[in-house]
């Protein structure tokens, strides 16, 4: 499996949205916290039964980077690749990302 700039936890998406100004703020409640638990990829990382490649950009959202590293550390067979000059949105460095993913899946 290969993923590019993955959002590993919804909480990080909310944090990044606040950092970028897309949201002013967000207050987590017990209900909202429970609602996002099924979407927590990190909580299921150890159960992955296929090799995992995580490609991320050096300009990835700061809220995402530690979780992406933790995902690779927790998954049984994972590799983390940082792509210089790549932000979260894949408008640059597509050739580098394509090469990494193609090589991994070959």
Backbone bond lengths (Angstrom), bond angles and torsions (degrees), N, CA, C in turn:
res aa  C-N    CA-C-N  psi(-1)  N-CA   C-N-CA  omega(-1)  CA-C   N-CA-C  phi
1 X - - - 1.439 - - 1.523 107.45 -
2 X 1.313 115.72 142.97 1.459 121.35 176.82 1.525 108.75 -132.30
3 X 1.318 115.83 135.28 1.457 121.42 176.89 1.521 108.26 -131.14
4 X 1.327 115.37 150.65 1.458 120.81 -179.30 1.519 108.58 -122.61
5 X 1.326 115.37 123.82 1.460 122.53 179.63 1.531 112.11 48.36
6 X 1.330 117.60 53.36 1.464 118.81 -174.77 1.534 113.48 -72.24
7 X 1.305 114.21 145.69 1.461 121.67 169.91 1.523 105.63 -89.84
8 X 1.310 117.01 104.71 1.458 122.55 -171.20 1.529 112.10 -81.48
9 X 1.306 116.16 -31.81 1.477 121.46 178.06 1.521 109.67 -138.32
10 X 1.314 116.51 142.11 1.462 121.72 -179.91 1.530 110.41 -61.28
11 X 1.313 117.57 -35.29 1.464 120.47 179.98 1.529 110.94 -57.19
12 X 1.335 117.10 -36.32 1.459 120.64 178.81 1.526 111.49 -70.26
13 X 1.320 116.49 -32.94 1.468 120.17 176.79 1.529 109.44 -64.65
14 X 1.324 115.94 -43.31 1.466 120.15 177.96 1.532 109.84 -63.75
15 X 1.321 116.90 -44.31 1.468 120.85 179.30 1.535 110.57 -60.58
16 X 1.322 117.22 -45.31 1.464 120.75 178.94 1.528 110.57 -64.20
17 X 1.316 116.82 -36.84 1.465 120.66 178.86 1.523 111.20 -64.82
18 X 1.312 116.73 -36.30 1.469 120.51 176.27 1.522 109.90 -70.39
19 X 1.331 117.03 -44.19 1.471 121.22 -179.62 1.525 112.13 -60.56
20 X 1.323 117.27 -35.50 1.462 120.54 -178.18 1.528 112.93 -88.88
21 X 1.323 117.32 -5.65 1.455 120.74 178.92 1.514 114.59 88.92
22 X 1.328 117.54 4.93 1.460 120.32 178.18 1.529 111.27 -71.00
23 X 1.326 116.51 -28.69 1.473 123.60 174.26 1.521 108.05 -126.18
24 X 1.312 115.95 143.96 1.464 118.75 175.17 1.520 110.47 -75.11
25 X 1.321 115.64 -44.28 1.465 121.19 -179.54 1.528 108.02 -167.60
26 X 1.305 114.91 171.24 1.462 119.99 175.36 1.519 107.75 -152.90
27 X 1.302 116.09 134.80 1.453 121.51 177.23 1.517 108.64 -110.56
28 X 1.327 115.39 116.59 1.465 120.38 179.25 1.517 109.76 -75.91
29 X 1.311 115.45 134.88 1.463 122.03 175.27 1.530 107.61 -111.72
30 X 1.299 116.52 170.77 1.465 119.46 175.75 1.529 110.35 -60.06
31 X 1.333 116.41 -38.61 1.459 121.02 -179.36 1.525 111.61 -66.42
32 X 1.327 117.30 -46.21 1.467 119.32 -178.97 1.529 110.96 -68.86
33 X 1.311 117.26 -36.54 1.464 120.80 176.66 1.523 110.43 -62.96
34 X 1.315 117.03 -43.30 1.469 120.49 178.42 1.530 111.15 -66.42
35 X 1.319 116.73 -36.11 1.465 120.36 -177.85 1.527 112.65 -65.06
36 X 1.326 117.94 -31.07 1.466 119.96 -177.73 1.526 113.39 -91.58
37 X 1.306 118.40 -8.17 1.466 120.66 -179.32 1.530 113.34 -55.48
38 X 1.337 119.71 -42.03 1.471 119.06 179.58 1.530 113.57 -64.28
39 X 1.324 117.45 -17.31 1.463 121.69 -178.81 1.527 112.81 -94.38
40 X 1.314 118.20 3.98 1.460 122.65 -176.76 1.533 110.02 -78.53
41 X 1.307 116.38 98.51 1.465 121.78 -178.72 1.521 110.98 -66.27
42 X 1.307 117.39 -38.00 1.461 121.16 -178.64 1.527 111.61 -60.49
43 X 1.308 117.02 -36.82 1.463 121.08 179.94 1.524 112.30 -64.46
44 X 1.323 116.68 -20.61 1.470 120.86 -178.04 1.528 113.27 -109.14
45 X 1.311 117.34 6.25 1.466 121.52 -174.08 1.523 113.21 -58.89
46 X 1.298 117.76 -41.52 1.467 120.77 -177.46 1.523 112.11 -65.42
47 X 1.319 117.28 -19.94 1.462 120.83 -178.48 1.535 113.04 -86.95
48 X 1.318 117.29 -4.83 1.465 119.13 179.28 1.521 109.65 -60.56
49 X 1.321 116.39 133.91 1.463 119.32 -179.39 1.529 111.55 -116.63
50 X 1.338 115.64 18.10 1.460 121.47 174.14 1.530 107.71 -132.30
51 X 1.321 117.44 152.65 1.465 119.21 176.03 1.537 110.75 -61.36
52 X 1.325 115.38 146.60 1.462 121.47 -175.47 1.517 110.27 -123.45
53 X 1.326 116.30 128.80 1.455 122.77 171.24 1.520 107.83 -110.90
54 X 1.326 115.97 126.92 1.458 121.32 173.83 1.525 106.71 -114.43
55 X 1.326 115.36 115.96 1.459 121.72 175.78 1.519 106.24 -104.79
56 X 1.320 115.96 127.35 1.465 118.93 178.52 1.516 109.13 -138.10
57 X 1.304 115.11 156.27 1.453 120.70 179.52 1.513 111.51 -90.64
58 X 1.330 114.71 151.84 1.454 118.52 176.61 1.529 110.57 -64.73
59 X 1.336 116.64 -20.44 1.454 121.50 177.65 1.515 113.19 -97.71
60 X 1.335 116.26 17.45 1.467 121.42 177.73 1.527 109.82 -59.47
61 X 1.323 116.16 154.00 1.464 120.20 177.85 1.528 109.66 -53.84
62 X 1.323 117.70 131.90 1.466 120.10 179.47 1.527 113.63 -56.72
63 X 1.317 117.61 -31.66 1.471 120.65 179.61 1.527 111.68 -67.79
64 X 1.334 117.64 -24.39 1.464 121.17 -176.89 1.527 112.81 -86.91
65 X 1.320 117.77 -33.44 1.468 122.01 -169.39 1.533 114.09 -57.14
66 X 1.333 119.80 -48.99 1.472 118.17 -179.17 1.530 113.03 -63.70
67 X 1.325 116.31 -35.56 1.464 119.47 179.83 1.519 111.27 -70.35
68 X 1.316 117.21 -35.85 1.462 120.09 176.48 1.535 110.44 -64.21
69 X 1.317 116.47 -40.84 1.473 120.43 177.22 1.524 110.51 -65.61
70 X 1.317 116.89 -41.45 1.466 120.19 178.45 1.525 111.42 -65.30
71 X 1.330 117.03 -36.26 1.457 120.87 176.87 1.523 109.84 -60.02
72 X 1.316 117.21 -46.21 1.468 120.30 -179.84 1.523 111.61 -66.63
73 X 1.306 116.92 -35.46 1.463 120.17 178.20 1.528 111.56 -69.16
74 X 1.318 117.18 -31.55 1.460 121.29 -176.27 1.523 113.36 -87.39
75 X 1.317 117.09 -26.61 1.467 120.55 -178.82 1.529 109.28 -75.45
76 X 1.329 117.34 142.89 1.459 120.99 -174.78 1.529 114.84 -61.93
77 X 1.312 119.44 -36.58 1.459 122.53 -176.64 1.521 108.05 -139.84
78 X 1.340 116.40 84.51 1.455 119.96 -173.11 1.523 111.38 -130.89
79 X 1.317 113.74 154.19 1.462 121.33 176.68 1.520 107.61 -135.93
80 X 1.325 115.93 137.14 1.467 122.78 179.11 1.526 108.23 -112.36
81 X 1.331 116.37 127.22 1.456 121.98 178.72 1.517 108.64 -120.64
82 X 1.333 116.61 125.40 1.459 121.80 174.46 1.525 108.92 -97.93
83 X 1.320 117.17 128.85 1.452 122.38 -179.06 1.528 108.80 -105.86
84 X 1.332 116.89 114.45 1.463 119.76 177.72 1.523 111.17 -60.63
85 X 1.324 115.96 139.66 1.456 121.14 175.99 1.516 115.59 80.10
86 X 1.315 117.57 0.76 1.465 120.84 -179.49 1.519 109.85 -98.94
87 X 1.322 115.48 129.55 1.462 121.34 173.87 1.522 108.30 -95.55
88 X 1.322 117.10 -171.71 1.463 119.46 -179.09 1.526 110.87 -64.86
89 X 1.296 117.15 -42.60 1.459 120.41 179.97 1.522 108.82 -80.17
90 X 1.310 116.93 136.60 1.461 122.14 -171.59 1.531 112.60 -87.93
91 X 1.314 117.66 55.83 1.454 119.53 179.12 1.529 111.71 -96.79
92 X 1.305 116.58 -10.39 1.461 120.99 177.51 1.520 108.25 -128.80
93 X 1.293 115.78 160.89 1.466 122.60 174.14 1.522 113.87 62.26
94 X 1.330 117.35 25.15 1.462 119.79 179.69 1.518 111.84 -60.56
95 X 1.340 117.21 -33.97 1.458 119.89 179.90 1.524 111.62 -65.12
96 X 1.325 117.10 -39.11 1.464 121.02 178.78 1.524 110.22 -68.05
97 X 1.321 116.54 -45.35 1.466 120.91 178.91 1.524 110.15 -62.06
98 X 1.326 116.99 -46.31 1.466 120.46 178.92 1.526 111.23 -58.36
99 X 1.322 117.47 -42.91 1.465 121.35 -179.38 1.523 111.25 -63.71
100 X 1.329 117.73 -43.02 1.468 121.47 179.52 1.529 111.18 -63.58
101 X 1.313 116.20 -46.99 1.466 120.66 -178.00 1.526 110.33 -67.65
102 X 1.310 117.48 -43.28 1.463 121.05 179.50 1.522 111.21 -61.12
103 X 1.319 117.07 -44.59 1.463 121.02 179.06 1.526 111.00 -63.38
104 X 1.323 117.32 -39.41 1.467 121.49 -179.29 1.516 111.26 -66.56
105 X 1.306 116.77 -40.66 1.459 120.96 -175.72 1.534 113.22 -83.73
106 X 1.319 116.48 -10.01 1.475 120.10 -178.42 1.526 111.93 -69.19
